[in-house]
Amino acid sequence: MTKAEFVELVQKNGEFGSKAAAEKAVKAFVDSVTEALVKKDTVSLVGFGTFSTVEVAEKSGKVPGTDKTYTKAAHTAPKFKIGKTLKDVVANA
């Protein structure tokens, strides 16, 4: 599903008067979750899931087929844990 198709779905389900209003709502949601994750806050939507961040340790490895090695620096990564209600609905669809 593309973003445009998702916006149309949000417009239909949210009963927005226009695609522009639905797109504004989608953008507000995405921007809000992003802002919370940048602050390392957790966003829990009961029944849907939880957006959070995790600290990933530094990692080193070898490039296959060569003698080259690399090191990936430690960083913070976004994480999503699906909620039970959403998991059950999708499983029974």
Secondary structure as UniProt FT lines:
FT   HELIX           3..14
FT   HELIX           19..38
FT   TURN            39..40
FT   STRAND          43..45
FT   TURN            46..48
FT   STRAND          49..56
FT   STRAND          59..62
FT   TURN            64..65
FT   STRAND          69..72
FT   STRAND          75..82
FT   HELIX           84..91
//
